[in-house]
């Protein structure tokens, strides 16, 4: 079965990726949540060029990726689930949950460690928020993230099918929750208990550091709620909030060459530790804002 999954992986992933990207792009045209500030041609060409570069570097750097390592671990008896008796469905479900938790914790780490924030802030420096923002990551961050993911896979020993399902789901939800799409408010309030919605994740892309350093989930929303990093809505509302970070505000900063050198430019301000030292998470404002009852705010 692992051989079959490995053989089918590239086809499954590319079909899922292109299908969800096309669906989100059409939805953004038909029912946008916010008006665009930057022409699509500038952002999409550079963001998609970055995806091609990231993929090429990843393939050249790692001889094996997450699904392949899961199959190898199964053959060689590596990891937790290859050394305990558990029903396959339990191993699949628990593996996907733990992989998602690992991605959440990794995301928090990239905000909290100044050197890692320098890499990750390129994702936040996009001046608009749409599906292609979910693809915009610095190549060095992609390599570090893959190293962390491989370590988690080797430790857990998850079924290869669980890793494939997780990878496809994570890519699809990243495109979905970064999409500039209009969801009915009642639908959003219910859906954000199950998956990270665009309105929930858009808060994370606010220029306000207290909002930038919240809502770290990419797929499941539960970790933010359980671990105290959930903010229901942006202070200024979704249509008035400012997207991006304070350091890189020009259209020239959206070009591929400028994106790649952003980690070397300026101070590492705006990360979680920096935001905490500036305002101690603005206790009076944030405590009221993070109450779950505020999900109904719909600006």
C-alpha positions, -999 to +999 in steps of 0.1 A: +000+000+000+028+024+008+043+019-027+009+027-042+007+059-021+042+070-030+035+064-067+003+084-066+015+112-043+027+137-070-005+133-090-028+136-060-010+167-047-008+186-079-045+179-088-056+189-053-035+221-053-045+233-087-082+225-081-084+244-048-063+273-061-086+277-092-117+274-070-104+301-046-094+324-074-128+322-090-145+327-056-124+358-050-135+373-083-172+364-077-175+373-040-145+392-025-144+400+012-122+431+008-113+454-021-079+449-036-052+475-031-025+459-054-031+447-089-032+409-091-006+408-119+021+421-095+013+399-065+003+367-083+033+365-107+058+370-079+040+348-053+036+320-078+072+324-090+083+320-053+063+287-052+082+274-082+115+284-066+106+269-032+096+236-048+128+233-068+150+241-038+131+217-016+134+188-041+171+195-046+178+197-009+160+167+005+163+133-010+131+122+007+101+141+018+074+135+045+053+108+028+084+089+016+099+090+051+066+077+066+068+047+042+105+042+051+097+044+088+070+018+084+094-006+066+122-001+092+100+000+123+108+036+132+085+058+154+057+054+179+030+040+157+053+014+141+060+000+176+026-002+192-006-020+184-033+004+173-061+002+148-051+018+115-079+044+118-067+055+152-032+058+140-044+079+110-066+103+131-041+107+160-012+112+135-031+139+117-040+157+149-004+156+162+010+167+129-013+197+129-003+205+165+033+204+154+026+229+126+009+252+151+038+251+176+063+256+147+043+287+136+044+301+171+082+295+172+087+313+139+070+343+155+088+341+189+124+336+178+138+368+162+160+350+137+131+328+125+107+358+125+131+375+100+123+346+076+086+342+084+078+379+082+081+377+044+048+358+045+033+387+065+048+414+042+022+408+015+001+440+012-030+422+002-045+390+015-057+363-009-051+326-018-016+333-031-005+347+003-009+312+016+019+301-008+043+330+000+071+316+023+109+322+022+129+292+008+150+290+040+118+288+061+105+261+038+137+241+043+136+245+081+099+236+082+105+204+062+133+194+085+110+198+115+082+179+097+106+150+089+117+149+125+081+147+137+073+120+111+103+099+121+093+102+158+056+094+153+059+068+126+025+077+112+009+057+083+020+071+050-016+076+040-021+098+071+009+120+061-005+123+025-040+132+038-024+157+062-003+173+035-031+176+010-055+190+037-030+215+050-023+228+015-060+231+007-068+248+040-039+272+036-053+283+002-088+285+017-081+304+049-059+330+030-086+335+003-102+369-001-137+354-001-170+364+014-186+339+038-220+345+054-213+355+090-235+327+105-215+302+084-182+316+095-192+315+132-200+278+129-172+268+105-145+284+126-151+257+152-141+231+127-115+247+104-096+280+103-117+304+082-104+334+061-119+358+086-102+340+115-068+339+098-070+374+083-066+387+119-032+371+119-021+392+089-030+425+106-003+452+108-011+454+146+015+432+164-011+421+190-031+407+162-002+395+141+008+373+170-025+355+174-045+329+154-015+307+145-035+277+133-034+269+096-059+240+095-076+232+129-087+262+150-087+243+183-051+249+193-055+287+193-086+284+215-071+259+239-037+276+242-049+312+245-038+326+212-072+331+197-085+366+187-120+366+173-120+397+152-096+426+142-101+458+162-107+479+131-130+453+114-121+432+083-127+459+057-108+486+075-079+467+090-044+472+075-027+441+061+011+434+063+038+446+086+051+481+092+086+476+077+078+467+040+050+489+026+060+496-011+049+477-042+086+472-050+088+450-018+064+426-034+088+416-062+106+382-059+141+397-055+131+420-027+112+392-009+143+370-009+165+396+008+139+408+033+154+386+062+185+407+059+168+441+059+160+462+090+154+451+126+135+420+135+106+439+149+069+428+150+075+393+163+058+378+194+085+387+219+088+422+205+050+427+207+049+413+242+076+437+254+058+467+238+024+462+253+022+430+274-005+418+250-027+449+258-045+431+286-077+452+288-083+453+251-073+418+242-091+402+271-124+416+258-115+409+222-105+372+227-138+363+243-155+337+221-187+357+222-171+383+199-172+360+169-203+377+158-185+410+149-188+413+111-172+444+099 
